Amino acid sequence: MTKRNRILAFLAALSSISALGIPSAATTFAATSNTFTTINGDHPITAGAPMNPFNATPNTFMGYDEMQLAWFTNSANNENDFIPGLAKSWVQNKAGTSVTVTLQPGAKWSNGQPVTAQDVVTSMAIAFTQGDAQAFFLGSVKALSSNKVQFNQLPGQHYNLFMHALLQSVIVPTSVYGSQLPKNIWQLIDTSQYAGSNKAKAAAAAKAETQLTNLGKKIAAFAPPTDVSAGPFVIKNLNPGEAYLTKNPYFYAAQNVHVDNVIFRNYTGNQQIWNYLISGQLDQAPFTSMPTNILQQVLHVKTNKELSTPSFVGAALAFNQSAYPYNLLAVRQALAHIINRQDVQKVGEPVSGSVSEYSDGMIDAATKTWLTKSQINSLDKYSYNVALATKELEAAGFKKQNGQWIMPNGKPWTATIYTVNGFSDWIEASKVIASEMTSFGIPTQPSIVSSYSEYLQQLAAGKYPIGFWLNALGPSAYGTFQRIFGSPDGYNVVGGKLQYSPASDKSGGNWLDISKEIKLLNGKVINPGQLTYALNNMNAAQQKTAVAELAEAANVDLPMITLWNYTNVQFVNTARFTDFPTQTGVLDNPAGVWMALGYVKPVK
C-alpha cells in the first residue's frame, strides 16, 4: 500500500469509518481471557485481498504484523521525534541528506529468519515501485553490514522531511518479496532518476519510470501464501468476519508483549462499531464519527474509557476560484461571516471536534505553536456577522431582491455543497451550512458523492465550486500548507522540480485556482505555492517566518474556511485489560505498538 494511499485511507477513516467491507460473520476463533479484540481503523477486513502491505486494501495490520523502521510521535514542533520500531537507532548527518539506521539486535521474522539490512534494501526498492521513495527524494540505499543501512538523498536535494518519511517506511522480508523484483532493479531505479537535459537519457528515464510503475502494480497484487511478520503478532487465520493473530515468539521485544492473541473484527459501518462498543465487545477502538447520544451510550458501559489526543487535521469548506462568484474575495469573506462555525461543529463533529478559531490553514494548536501573539492577533477570526456579510456583498455589486441575492452578472445566486457518502460529519455539517446560506438568501442544497475516490477525482477535475476538504494535515509545516497551496492549487513536484498547472489544464489537479500572488497586510507579495515548496529546504528560523506568511496568506485570501479541528478520540475497555498508555506520542500509534512497548496487560 503506497504511503499516499495509506494517508488517504487514514483521512477517510478519520472523517468516518467507511463501509467497504462485507457483512461481519460471528466470532469463529476461540477467544481466551488473554485475547485482545479490536477493529482495523484504516479499513475493514477485505475479502480476497492479500496479506501484502503494498496492496490498496491489504489484510495486514499496522503495528501488529506490519512493521516500520520507527513510529512517529505526532510532535507539534519536532517532525523527527520517533519511537524505535525495527530500527533501534538512527543518525542523520548535519546537512540532513544522509541517514544511517541500525536495526534492532536479535530482530527476527516469524519464520525464525533474522531481519537484515538486505530486507531493508529490498523494501526500499519496492518503495520506488510504489512511488513512495521518490516522494522524499531517496537517491541510494547501501547495506553497510548485516544490521546497518545507509540512505542518501538524491544529489542536489535537501528535503527537510527526508528522515521523517524514511523512518515510516514499511519493511518486508526478502525471502518473500525478493522474487518479485528483477535482478536489475537498482539499475532501473538509477536510470529513472535522471533529471538532466540529455534527450536520450531523459527518454530512458521515462521508460524506466513506466517499468517501475508496472512493476509496482504487480507487487501490489502479489499474494504471499502465509504472513511472515517482524512485528509482535502474526496472522494465523482470516475469514470474511475476522482476522486472528497470535503472538510472534521471534519478535525482538517479545518479552514486552503481554497479550497472546488479537482478533480484528470486520464491520460494515459506524453503526456496527457503535454496537460493539455499547455491548463492551471491543478492548480498543480507534476514532469513529458518532453523535453525542451514541457517545453517552458508549461511556455508559462503566469499563469503557475515552482517550483523547490532539489531531493535526481540520475540516474545511473549500472554494474553487475558477467558478464564479467564488473567485471574488468578498464572496468568500461574506460566506465566512454567515457560517456559524459553533453550530456547524455541534452538529457535524460534536464528539471529536473543536471549533476552529482561525482560518489560517492550520489547526489552532499549531497556530499557537508557530505564530507569535501579535501575529495571531492580526488574523481575522471571521466571526459570525450577518450584517457585515451583507455590507461586503453589496460593496462587491451584489443585490438582494425578494429575499434572494442577485450576482453582479444579473443572475440569481444558488449553490451546491458537495460531500461524500459515509462521511457522516461532513454530511450533517453541510446540511447546517446549506440552511444558513439559504436563510441568508442563497438557495443552497447539499449533494452527496457516492465514494471518496470519485470525490477526489471530480474535485481534481474542478467539478465542485464548493466542497469539503481535510486541511491542516500536519504537524509538519509542509504537510499542512501543501493541502492548500500544493497539489490542490496546481503545484506539483515532478522530477525533483516544482511545476505549476493552471486550472485550465484539467489534468493538473488544480481545483482551488488560488491567485499566484497574494498581498500580505504589510504590503509584501508572496507566491504561496513556491513558498510552501521552499519550506522543505529551510532551517527552523526560516520556516517560522515562512509559516507566518503562509498562515496570513490563507487568512487574507481565504481559499477555504476551517470549520473545526479534529481530536483523536479512541476508546479502551478495562474489563479484560489494564495499563493502557496515557501519553500523546504513544497513543497516536496503533495498539500493537503499545503492546510492543510493554503496555496493555490482562486483568488478573
N, C-alpha and C positions, 0 to 999 in steps of 0.2 A: 504494500500500500504506500503510495508516494506521500511525502510529507504534506504536500498541498492537499491531497485528498483527505489525509488524516485531520488536517486543520478544518477543512470544510465539514467533515463528519462530526468533529467536536462542536463546531458552531451550530450545526443543525441540532445536535443533542442539547446544546446549551439553551436554545430557544424553546425547544420542545422535543422530548424523546420521540423520535419518528416511528411510524408504524410500518416498518419494512419487512418484518418477519412473518412467519406463518403461524397459525394458531398454536399456542403452547399446549404441550401434552402434559399429563400428570407426571409427578415425580416417578422416575424409573430407577434411579440409582439409590442404593441404600445409604441413607444419611445417618451418621453416627453423632454422638454428642460432641465430637470434635470436627464436625463438618460445617464449613462457613458457606452460607448461601447468599448470593448477590445477583446482580444483573450486569451486563456489559453496557456502559453508558455511551459508547461510540455507535453501537448499532445492535439490533437483536441478533440471535444466532441465525446464520444464513444457511438454509438448507442447500446442500450440494457444493457450497463454497469450500475451497481447500484450506488446510492448515498452513497458510502461507501469508506472512505479514505484508507482502507486496501486492496482494490481491486487493481489489477495491473494497470488498466487504468480507474480510477473512474470518475464518473460525480460529482466531488466535486472540490472546488476551494480554494486553499491555501490562507489564509489571508482574505478571503471573508466569506465563511461559514465553512471552515475547520480551526481549531484553534490549536495553540501550546501554551505551557506554556510561551515561550518568543521567541523573534526574534533576530537572530544573526546579528551583525553589520559588519561582514567581516573584522574585525580589523586585521591588519598585525602583531601586537605584543601583542594582548590580546585576547586569544581564549575564554575568559569568559565574553566578553563585549556584553551585550544583552539589547534589548528594551523589557519592560514588555509586556506580552501577557495576557493569562488567569492568570498568576502568577503576583501578584502585587510586590512581593519581594521574595528574597531567601537568605539563609545564608548557607555557607559551613564551615565545621569545619577545623581546621588548618591542619589536615592530608589530607584533600581533599577526605575523604572516606564517608562523610555523608552530605546530603543537606536537609535543611528544607525549604519548599515552602509555602508561604501564598497566597491564591487565592484573586483575585480582590473582594473587597466588593460589594455586590449587583449584582454580575455576575449571569445571568440567561440564560437558553436555550430559544430558540424561541417559545417554548410552555409555557413559563412563569415559569417553574420549576427552582429552584436555581441550580447553578453549585456547586457541593460539593466535599469534599475530597474523597468520595466514587466513584465519577465519575473518579477521577484521579487513584484510586486503580484499578478500572475496566479496564481503558485504559492501565495501565501498565501490567496487566495480559494478555491483548490482545497482547501487545508488545512482551511478551515472546512467544506467539504462532507464531508470525511473524519473530522471530529471532532477533529483534531489541534490546531488553533488554539485551540479552546475549552479544551483541556486545560491550556494555560499562560496563559489569560485574555488572549489578544490582543484588543485593542479596535479599533485602527485601523492602517492602513498607508498611508504617503504617500510618493510619489516626489518627492524634493527636487531631483533633477537626473537626468541620464541614467544616472549610476552611483552615486547615493546615495539610500538609503531610510531612512525613519524609522518605527519601530514603537512603539506605545504600548499599555500595558496598559489594561484596562477601568477606567474611573474608580472609585475606591474600593478597588481591588485592589492588593495588594503581594505578589506571588508571587516568592519568592526565586529560583526556578529559571526565571524568565522568559527571561533571556538564554541560559541553558543549553539550554533547549528550542528557542528561536528559532533559534539558530545551527546546529542539527542539522536544520533544515527542508530538504526536497528542492526543488531549483529546476528548473523545466521551461520550455521556450520558449513564449512567447505565440503564435508563428507556428503551433505545432502544437496547443496546448491552448486558446487563446483562444476558438475557435469552439465549444467545449464549454460555455462559460459564458454565461448570459443577460446582456443589457446592464444589467439592474438588479441584478446580483449583490451589489454592495455595499449597496444599499438593502435587499435581502433579509437580508444579514448584520446590518446595523444593527437591523432590525426584530426579528430573532431574539434579540438581546442584551438586550432589555428584561426587567428583573427586579423591577419595581415591583408595586404592588397594584391598578393600574387594570385592571379585568376585560377591557375591550375591547383594550387594548394587550397584555395577557397572552395573550389568545386569538390575536391577530395574531402574537405571538412564537411561540406553539406551532405555528401554521400555517406560519410561515417556517422553523422548525426541521424540520418534516416535509418541506418543499420542498427544503431543503438536503440532508437525508438521501437523498431520492430522486435528487437531482442527483448526490450522491456515488456512488451505485450505478451511474449512467450513466457517470460519468467513469472509475470503476474498470474498467468493461467496455470502454472505448474502446481501439481497436487502431490505433495510428499505422502508416502503411504502411512507414515506414523509421525507423531510430533517428537522432534528432537529439541529439547529445551535446555537453556542455560540458566533459567530462572528458578524461583523457589518451587514451582509446580510444573507438572507435565500433563498434557491431555491424555486421558485413558479411553474415554468413550464420548461419543457425540450422538445425539438424536435430534429430531426437529424441536423437541421441547426443552432439552437441557444439554449442558456440557459438563462432564465430570472430570475433574483434575485431582491428581494425587501429589503428595509431597515428593519433590525431587531429591533423592538421597545424595546426589552428587553436587547439589548446589553449593557454591563456595561458602555460604553463610547458613548452611542447613541447621546449625545449632541454634540460630536465632528464631527459626520458624516453629511456632507452637501449634500450628493448625495442620491437621493430617490431610484433609480433603476440602475441595472447593466445588460448589455446584453453581453454575451460571444458569439461571432460568431464562427462557425465552419470553417474549411479551409481544403484544400486538398494538400497544399504545399506552398512553398515560393512565387510562382507567385501570388497566390490569396491574400496573405498578402500584398505583394507589391502593388497590385491593390487597396486594401482597403486604404493603406496609401496615395497613389498617388491621390485617389479620396477624401481624407480627411474624411473618414468614421470612423476612429478609434480615440478615445480620448487618448489611450495609447497602445503601442505595445512593447513587450519585444524584445530582440535581435533576429534578423533573418538574416542569412547569405545572403549578397547581393553584387553584383558588384558595382563599382563606378558610372556607368551611372544610375543605379537604385537609388542609394543614392541621386544623383543630382536631379532626378525627384521627389523623396520624399520631399526633402528640398525646391524644387521649390514652393511647397504649402506654402505660407507665414506663415500660422498658425502652421505648423509642426515644432517642435523643437527637436533637438538631445540632449540627456543627456548621458554623459559618466562617468563611474567609473571604477577603476581597477578591473580586474577579475583574481583571483588566479588560472588560468588554462592555460596550454600551449598545443600546438600541436606539436607532436614529431614523428619522424621516428624511430621505434624500431627494434632491430635486435634479431633474435632467434639464440643464440650462439651454439645451438645444430646442426645447419645447416652450413655445410662447404660452403664458406670460412669465414662466419661471426663470427666464433669462433676466428679468427685471429685479434688481436688488430690493426695491420697495415691496415687491410681492413676497419675497422670501422673508423679509423682516416683518411684514404685516402678519403672515401666517404664524410666525414665531410668537407674536403677541396675542393671537386669538386662540392658540392651542394651550389649554390649561394642563401643564405637564403633571401637576399634582393629581388631577382627576384621571388622566391617562394612565399614570403609573398604578394608581389604586385598583384600576380595573385590569390593566394589562399584565402587570407583574407585581402583585401585592406581597408575595411571599419572599421572593429573592431579587427584589429590585429596590432602588432608592432613586428619588427624583434627581435628575441631572441639574445641577445649579448653573453650570457654564456650558455653552455650546462652543467649545474651542477645539474639538477633535479628540480630546482626552477624557477619561473618567475623572471625577472630581479629586480622587485620591492622588492621581498622577499630576493633575494641575497644581495641587498644593505642594507636591514634591519638586516639580520642575520650575515653577514660577515664583517670583518674589511677591510680597504682599501688594506692593504698588502695581506690579504687572497684573495681578489678579483683580485689583480694584478698577483697572482700566477696562476690563472686559464688560461688555453689555450682557446683562443677565436675561434680557428679553422676557421680562415678567409679563404675566397675563394682563393685557391692557387693550380692551376693545376700542376705546376712544382713540388711542394712539395709532392703532392699526387702520382705523378709518381715515385719520389725518394723513397717514403715509400713502394710502391708496389714492386718495383724492389729489394729493400733490403730484402723483405719477400719472394723472389723467383718467383714473377710473371714476365711474359714476354709478350711483345706486338708483335704480328705477323699479318701483313696485316691489321693493324688498330684495331685489337681486342686483348683484354687481355686474356692470357692463364694462368690458375691457376697452382700452383706448382705441382698438381697431373696430369698435362698434358692435362686437359680438358678445352675447351673454357668457359669463364665466361659469363653467361647470367643471367638475373634477372627479377623477377616479383614483383611489389609493390602492396600490397593489400589495398583497401579502401572499403567504404561502400556506397551502394545506398542511395541517399538522402543527404549525407554529401558533399554538393557541393564544399565546400572549400577544403576538403581533395582530392576530385577527381581532381579538377583543379590543385592543388599543385602536385599531383602525376604525372600528365602529364608533368609538367615542370621538375621535378626531373628525370623522365624517359628519357626525351630529353637530359638532361645534362649528364646522365650516358651513354647514347647511343653515344653521341658525343665524350665522353672520351674513348670509346672503350669497353663499357659493354652493349651489346644489352639488353634493358630493356623495359618492357611493363607494364602498369597499369592494374589491374584486380579489378572489382567492385563486391563485395559480396552483395547478394540480400537484407539482413536485418542486423541490428545491433546485434540482438540476435544470428543469425547464425555466424556473425563475431566473437563475443565473445567466442562462443563455439569452433569454429575452431582454434581461436587464442590460447585458453587454451589447446587445444589438440596438439599444436606445429605444425600446418599445414602451417604457414606462415613464411618464412625466413625473410621477410621484410614487415612490416605493420605499419599503422598509429596508434597512441595511444594518448590519452589525459593524459598528465602528469602534474606535479606541482599542484596537486589538493589540494591547501592549503585553508586558510593560515596556519593551524596548521602544525608543523614540521612533525608529524607522518603521517598525511594525505598526505603530499607532498611526502615523501620518500617511503611510503607504496605502492605508484603507481609504484615504480621501484623495490625496494628491499623487498617488501612484497609478497602478493599472486602471482603476475606475475612471481616472482622468486622462488616460491615454499615454501615460509614461511607463514604458517597459524597458527592462534591461535585456538586450539582445547581443550575444557575443561579447559580453562584458562591457557594453556601451549603452548609455541611455538613449532611447529613441522615443519620439513623440508621434502619436497618431491623432489627427483631428477627429472630431465626432462624425464628420462626413465620411470617413473611412470606416465602414461598418465592421470591418474585420479587426480593427484595432482595439476594440473593447472600451472605447471612451464614451461612457454613458452619463458622466457628470458634466462634461464640457465646461469646466471652470475656466475663467479668464487666465491666460498665461502670465499675466502681470496683475498683482494685487497691491494697492497702495495702503500702507500702514498708517496709523494715527500720526506718526511723526513725519509723514511725507515720504518715507522710504518706499521704493517699489521693489518687490521681490517676485521671483518666479518660484512658486511653491513646489512645483514638480521637480525642478532642478535642485532646490534646497533640500527637499526630502531625500533625494538620491544621495546628495552630498553628506548627509548625516553619517553614513557608513564609513566615511573617511576622516571624520572629525575627532579631535580629542574631547575630553569631558567638558572643558570650558567652552570650546567652540560649539558643542552640542547644546549646551544650556542656552546660549544666545540664539541659536537657530531654532530651538524648540519654542522659545518665547515668541519669535517672529512667526512661526508656523501656527501657533495657537492663536495669535492675534489675527492672522490672515483668515483662519477658519471662522473666527468670531465676527470679523468685519464683513467677509463675503458671504458667510452663511450658506455653504453648499448643502449642508444638512443640519437638522435640528436634533441634538441628542436629547432623547426623551427620558431615559432612565439608565442608571448604571446597574449592571448585574452584580449580585452577590452569590458566591459559590456556596449554596446551601446543600448539604447532604445529611443523610440520616444513618444512625447506627442503632442497633438493638443490643442492650446489655444483659438480656436474659441468658444468653449462651456464652457470650464472650465479654471480656473486660480489657482494660488497659489500652484503650484507643488513643492515638496521638491527639494532641491539642494545638501544637504549633503550626502556623500557617505553611511554612515551607514543606513540611511532610504531608499535611492534609491535602495539598494541591496535587498530590500524586495518587495513582491507583492504590487500592488497599493491599495489593500484592507487595508493593514497595514498603508499606507499613510493616507487613509481616517479616520482610527480609531484614528490616532494621530492629526486629525484636518486639514490636508492638503486637497487640491482639492475642490474648491468651484465653483459653477456655475457663469458664467459671468453675471453681472447684466445689 
